């Protein structure tokens, strides 16, 4: 199972995001953010099961529109 997330990659604090993921039992490091630099995606794996988060930046106008229409969700106490 995975969750796909689009976010404004120009506004994210990578250190804080890595700390948040690590605190919530995801395997994450700053090296994982190469996907943002290459305008692809980054994948973070949950350490206790077969679950991952695929994160990509808002690289196109359609991605930016998706963010504007987004809804907030909560999964396992993660918003």
C-alpha positions as a printed NumPy array, in Angstrom:
array([[  0.   ,   0.   ,   0.   ],
       [  1.191,   3.511,  -0.693],
       [  0.103,   7.097,  -0.464],
       [  1.007,   9.559,  -3.219],
       [  1.614,  13.128,  -2.088],
       [  2.211,  16.267,  -4.148],
       [  3.683,  19.205,  -2.252],
       [  5.315,  22.539,  -2.861],
       [  8.895,  21.299,  -2.777],
       [ 10.273,  24.862,  -2.817],
       [  8.786,  25.579,   0.631],
       [  9.667,  22.362,   2.449],
       [ 12.349,  22.268,   5.118],
       [ 14.034,  18.985,   4.251],
       [ 15.679,  18.57 ,   7.676],
       [ 12.356,  18.985,   9.487],
       [ 10.563,  16.662,   7.063],
       [ 13.205,  13.936,   7.512],
       [ 12.992,  14.295,  11.302],
       [  9.193,  14.05 ,  11.149],
       [  9.343,  10.901,   9.027],
       [ 11.994,   9.306,  11.229],
       [  9.993,  10.155,  14.363],
       [  7.033,   8.342,  12.772],
       [  9.032,   5.196,  11.963],
       [  9.837,   5.83 ,   8.3  ],
       [ 13.217,   5.141,   6.764],
       [ 14.273,   8.614,   5.598],
       [ 17.424,  10.624,   5.038],
       [ 18.375,  13.806,   3.213],
       [ 19.785,  11.641,   0.413],
       [ 16.22 ,  10.558,  -0.392],
       [ 15.422,  14.056,  -1.648],
       [ 17.404,  13.625,  -4.861],
       [ 14.012,  13.073,  -6.487],
       [ 13.088,  16.708,  -5.876],
       [ 16.348,  17.852,  -7.417],
       [ 15.741,  15.651, -10.481],
       [ 12.04 ,  16.621, -10.633],
       [ 10.838,  13.07 , -10.083],
       [  9.632,  11.627,  -6.772],
       [ 10.964,  10.5  ,  -3.402],
       [  9.904,   7.292,  -1.687],
       [  9.88 ,   6.737,   2.061],
       [  9.289,   3.256,   3.476],
       [  7.559,   2.482,   6.758],
       [  9.84 ,   0.341,   8.913],
       [  7.122,  -1.878,  10.379],
       [  5.237,  -3.048,   7.33 ],
       [  4.657,  -2.974,   3.608],
       [  3.7  ,   0.674,   3.353],
       [  5.359,   3.59 ,   1.615],
       [  4.852,   7.258,   0.879],
       [  5.673,   8.543,  -2.608],
       [  6.236,  12.31 ,  -2.553],
       [  6.678,  14.525,  -5.577],
       [  7.022,  18.244,  -5.968],
       [  4.647,  20.55 ,  -7.758],
       [  6.666,  20.66 , -10.964],
       [  3.872,  21.641, -13.338],
       [  0.805,  23.865, -13.382],
       [ -1.411,  20.781, -13.086],
       [  0.494,  19.702,  -9.948],
       [  0.009,  23.178,  -8.449],
       [ -3.715,  23.029,  -9.22 ],
       [ -3.898,  19.64 ,  -7.505],
       [ -2.437,  21.183,  -4.356],
       [ -4.974,  24.024,  -4.433],
       [ -7.846,  21.498,  -4.647],
       [ -6.371,  19.152,  -2.039],
       [ -8.177,  17.867,   0.991],
       [ -6.605,  17.13 ,   4.348],
       [ -6.559,  13.523,   5.426],
       [ -5.444,  11.654,   8.502],
       [ -4.03 ,   8.136,   8.393],
       [ -2.803,   6.451,  11.59 ],
       [ -2.697,   9.841,  13.337],
       [ -0.561,  11.362,  10.56 ],
       [ -2.025,  14.461,   8.902]])
